[in-house]
Amino acid sequence: MSYDYDVFLSYRRLGEWPRWVDQHFLPLFQHWLGEEMGRRPKVFIDREGIQSGDSWPLRLAQAHSRSRVLVGLWSRTYFESPWCQVELARMQARMRAHGIPSTEQPLGLVHAAILHDGDTFPDSVSEIQPVDLRPCASVRIARDSPTGEELERRIKGWVPGIAYAIGVAPEYDASWMDEAATAFLERLNPKPVASVLPRLG
C-alpha cells in the first residue's frame, strides 16, 4: 500500500465553516496547490471520502494514514473537537517518529490556517506557523470582492510550502493505519479497543 491523498483536510464541521470551506476556501486551495504541484492535488474531505456503509472511524483512520500532510483550519472550536484533536495528534506523532521538522526538512507535515481566535490555542501547536485567514473567514464574502481577492492572495502565498512538504513526505508506513484506527476508535468509544482491528491498510 502507499499514499492515496496528498492532503487530509482537518476542520470543524460546525455552523458556517462547511459552507465557507466549500464555497470559498477549497476551490482556491485546490487550484493554487495544483499549480505548485503541476497536477490536481488529491484532498481528503470526510464529507466526500466516506461512503454509505463505511465504518466511519476506520475509514477516517485509513484516509488519515494514507495522506502525506494534514492541513488544519484552526478556530477555537477546532481545538474543542475531540475528532480534530486526534487528527492533529496522529500527524504530529508521525512527525516525531520521523524526526520532522529537522535542519534537512524544516517544513513539517502539519500546515495550518487560522480562521478564528488564535490566542487560546494549545501549546502543542506553538511551533507551527499558520497563515492568518481571519479577515477572509466569512461566508458572505463575494468571490470578486477585495476580501475574496485577499483570500486568494493569502492562499497563493501559503501553498508553496505545502507542495514542498507533500513532495518530501516520509515513505508510507503500513503501521500508521493500526495506530490511527486505535486512536479513532478510542475516541468513539473510550473503553479499551481490542488489539485485533479490521485490516484496512
N, C-alpha and C positions, 0 to 999 in steps of 0.2 A: 504494500500500500504506500501511497505518497500523499502529498497535499492535494486537496480538492479546491481550496479557496485561497485567494491572496489576502483577503481581509475578512475578519469577523467583526461585524459592526455591533457594538455593545452600547445600548442606550435605554433609558427608562421609558417604557411604553405606557405613558400616563398623560392624561389631559390632552394638550395640544401638540406634544412632542412628536407623535407618529405622523401627524399631518405635516408639520414643519419639515421633518426628515424626508417624507415622500415628495413633497411639492417643491422644496427649496434646496435642502442640503444635498440629497442623494444625486440628483441629475448633474449638479456642478461637480461634486466629488468624483463621480464615476468618469465624467468627461475629462477633467484635468488630470486625474490619476492615470487614465488610459493614455493621454498624450505623453505623459512622462514614461510610461512603460512600453509604449509602442503597440499596445493591444488593449482590448477591453478587459478591465480587471474583473476577477471573479469575487464578488462580495456576498457574504452570507448575511442574510437578514432573516430572523426566525419566522416572520410572517409569510415569507416566500419559500423557505427551505424545509419546512416541516409539513409533511403531508398527512391527510386524514388516516388514522390508524397507527401512526407512529407512536412509540413511547417517547414523548417529547423530551424528558430529561436526558435519555440516552441519545436521541437524535441531536440535541443541543450539544452534548458532550462530543459526539462524533464530529460535528461541524467545527467545534472549537479546536479539537485536537488536530484537525486537518486544515487549519488556517495558519498562514505564515505569520501574520501580525494581527493584533487587536487594535481597533480604533474605537476609543470610548468617547461618547458625547456626555460630558460631565455637567451635572447640576446638583443642587442639594439633595434632591430626591433620588438621584442616581446612587448616591452613597448610602441611602436609606433602604435600598432594594437588596435583599439577600441574593437574588439572582445576578444582579450586576456585580455585586461584591465577589461572588465566586468566579464569574467570568474573568474579572480583572486579576484576582489572586492566582488563578491557574496559569495565566500567561506570565505573570511575574515570577511564579515558581519555575517555569520553563527558562526564563532569562537567568535566574540564579544558577540553575543546573548547568547552563552553558557559559557561565561567566560573562554575561552580557548585561550592561554595556562594558566595553573594555577600550584600551587605547587603540586596539586594532579595529574594533567595531563600536564606535561611540554611540551610535543610534540603537536604541532598544527595540523590542518587539511590541511595545505599547505606545501608541500615539493618541493624543487626546485633544479635544476642543472643549473649551468652557462655554456652556450655554447659559448658565445662571450661577450666581453666588461666587465661589472661588475662595472665600475667606474661611469656610468651615470644613474644607476637605481634610481627610486624614493625613497624618504624617507619612504614611506608607506610599503616598504618591508625590511627595515633595521633590523628588529628583526628576520627575517627568515634566518637561517644559511644554505646556499646552499652548495651542493657538487660542486667542480670545475671539469668540464669535458672539459674545453677548450683545453687542449693538445690532446684530443682524438676526437674533433669535426671536422672530415674531412671525406667526402665520399670516399676518396681514400685510406683509411687505409685498410690493408689486415687483415682478420679475425685472422690469426695465427701470425701476426707480433707483435713486442714488444708494439706498440701503441694499437693494438687490445687487447692484454693481460692487458695493463694498464687500458683500458676502463672497462674491466670485473672486475678487482680488485677494481676499484673505485665504480662501481655499487654494487658489492657484499658487500662492506663495508657500503653502504648507505641505502640499503633496509631494514635492521632490524628495523630501526626507523619507516619506512613507514608501515611495517607489524604491528608494535605495535599500531600505530595511527589508522589503519584500525580496529583493534580489540577493541579499546576503543572509537570509534566514537559515538557521541550522538545518542539517539534514533531518528529514522526518523520522520520528521515533514512534514505533507502534505502541510503546508503553504509555504514551500520553493518553491514549483512549481509555485505558483502565483507570488511570489516575483521575481523569476528568469525569468519567462515569461515576466513580465513587463519590466525588465531590458533589456532583449534581444530584445524585440520588439521596445523599445525606442531607442536602438542602431541602429536598422534597419531603423526606421523612427522617427526622433527627435520630431515629433508632439506628443501631448498628446495621450497616449494609453487609449482606452476605459476601463472602470473599469470591464467590463464583458469579461473574456478571456475564450477561449476554455478550458474545464476541462480535462487535461491530467493526473493530479495527483490523 
